[in-house]
Amino acid sequence: MKKSTYGTAARRGITLAAVSIAGVALSASAANAAVPATAPASTWDSLAQCESGGNWATNTGNGYSGGLQFSASTWAAHGGTGSAANASREQQIAVAQRVQASQGWGAWPACAAKLGLRGGAAAPQSAPTSRQPAPVPAPAKVAARQAAPMAAVPAPRHVAPVSVSGQTYTIRSGETLSTIAEKLNIAGGWHSLADANTATISNPNLVFPGQVLQLPG
């Protein structure tokens, strides 16, 4: 009887141990499955090319800096130290992955749409799978959801029609409407330059390298 009792207890112990091990294995599998994939470095290089012309050290003076155009508040909130413009490409990508994980690709609305990056997943999708139209993100940059104040340039102002001269100017990396207006001695400053380009610029705070401006007459 004693041997039988001991044998039964031993078998029960082995069974319980096996169940515990299986539970740990399932927990580990679930944890691994919950870790999202990250976008490859080439995706961030393409995004930086669109945002800043691929200049990881850029500081435009309009409240955004670095290759992926971080605001100071977004950069600090997601683990960045100092200025994004002074950080390495790898450091900027690491912070950008955290921003993407919390905000989705909508943190870079214009360039993400241009590159076909959609949704909250880190991996890009070639096309939406739903039959319903994809949501259109609000026209904002990395700090869109944090309501950070921008003191570099006043709020958008398009109140008066402005005649154009027929001459054009292509925006270069690091330039703003203010610096262009000062460089070209435009009468009325950046306000006049913005009002002459209402068809292409809806927000004077948000311009990109490669955009072609109509110069006021």
N, C-alpha and C positions, 0 to 999 in steps of 0.2 A: 504493500500500500504506500509506503513512504517513497519507494522508487518511482511509482506511478505518479504520485503527487508532485515530486520534484520534476519529473519529466514534463508534466502538463504545465507547470509554472515556467519552466525553461522555454517551452514552445510559445507560451503566451508572451514572454519577454522578448523573444526573437520577433514575433509578429508585431508587437508594439514598436520595436525599434525600426522595423521595416516601414511601418506606416509613418513614423516620425521622419525618417530619411526621405520618403516619397513626398511628404508635405514640404520639407525644406527645398527639395528639387523643384516642386511646382511653384513655390514662392519665388525661387531664384529665376525660373523661366518667365514668370509674370513680370518680375521687375525688369528683366532684360527686354521683354517685349514692349514695356512702357517707355523705353528710352528712344526718343525720336532721332531719325537720321539727320545728319548735318549736310548742308550744301557743300559741294566741292569748292576748292579754292578758285577754280576757273570761273565759277558762277559769280563769286565776289569780285574777281578781276573785271568781269564784264559789267557788273553793276557799278564799280568804281569808274570804269571808262565812260559810262553814261553820266554819272553824277558829277565827276570832276575832271573828265578828260584823262583819267588814270593817274592823276597826281595825288599821291597819298599824303603829301606834305602841304597841301593847299590850305590857305586860310583866306577866304574871300572877304572877310570883314562884315558879312551880313548876318552873323550869328551862327554860321555853320562852318565846320572845318573838317579836314581829313579827306581821304579818298572817297569815303561813303557819306560825307556831309552830315556829321553828327552835330546836334546842338550841345552846348556845354552841360545842360541838365540831363539829357538822355545819356550822354557819354559817362557822366559820373554815376547815374542811377544804375547803370548796367556794368559797373566794375572798372570803368576807365579812370586813369589817374593823369593829372596834368591836362594838357591839351591834346586832342586827337591828332592835330597836325604834327605834333612832335613824337607821336607813337609810331612804332614800326607797322608795316603792312600786316604782319601776323597778329600783333596786338589789336589792331583795328578789326580784323576779321573775327577774332575771339569775342570782342564786345558786340559786334554786329550779329553774331550767332545768337547771343542772349537777347538782343533786341528783337530779332526775327522770331525767336521762340515765344516771346511775350506779346508781340504786336502783329506778327505775321508780315507778309511782304508789303502790306499796305503802309508800312513805315516809310517806304520809298515808292510812293504811288505812281509817279510818271514813268520812272525808269523801270520799275518792276513790270508795269503793264507793257512797256516797249519790249522787254526781254521775255515776256510770257511767264512771269513768276506770279503765281496766284495762291491765295489761301494762307493758312497758318502753318502748313507743313514746311519743313526746311527744304525738302527736295522739290525742284521745279516741276510743274505739270505742263504738258504740251497743250492741253485744252480742257475746259471744264467738262465734267462728266454729267452734270445735271442738265435737264432740258430747260430749266429756268435760266434767265439771263444772269450772268455773273454780276455781283454788286460792284458799283463804281465807287472807288475810294474817294474821300474828300481830298481836294487839292492842298496837300500839306506835305512836309518832309518828315524827318525822323522824329521831331518833337510834336507831331500833330496831336497826339493824345495827351500831352502833358501841359498844354496851355502856357508854355513858357513865354514871357514877354520878349519882344524883339525891339531893341532900342536903336539898332544901327540905321534903319530906314523907316520913315513914318508909314502909317497904314495906307493901303491902296487908295489911289485918288484918280478917278477918271470922270471929270465933270465938264470938260469943255472940248469940243472938236478942234483938232489941230491940223492945219494943212501940212502936207509933206513936200519935200524938195525934189523927190525922185532919187536922191542919193541913199545908199544903204551902208550899214556897218555890221560886221559879224562879231558876235560876242566871243571874247577869248577867255580861257580858264582864269579864274580869280577876279574877273571884272564884275561890277555891279552897275546898275543904271546911274548911280551917283558918280562913280569914277569915270564912266563913259561920257556923261554930260559935262563933267569938268574937263576931261581930256579934249573934247571936241568944241568946248566953249559954246555950248548950246544955250540959247536964250530961254529963260524959264527953267533951266536946270533939269533934273530928273523928272519933274512933274510933266514938263512939256514933252520929253522923250517918251514917257509912259503913255501920255494921251495920244501920241502919234502912232502908237502900236497896240491899240486896244484890241485889234483883230487877232493878235498872236500872244499878247501878254495880259493875263487876267489879274495877276498879282505882281506888282513891281518888286516885291521882296523875293520872288522866285523866278530867276532866269538861269539859262543853261548855256554852256559853251557851244558854239555852233549856230545859235539862233541869229537870224538876220533881222536887224532893226531898220525901220524906215526913219530917216532923219527929218525933223521938222523943217518946214520951209521958212 
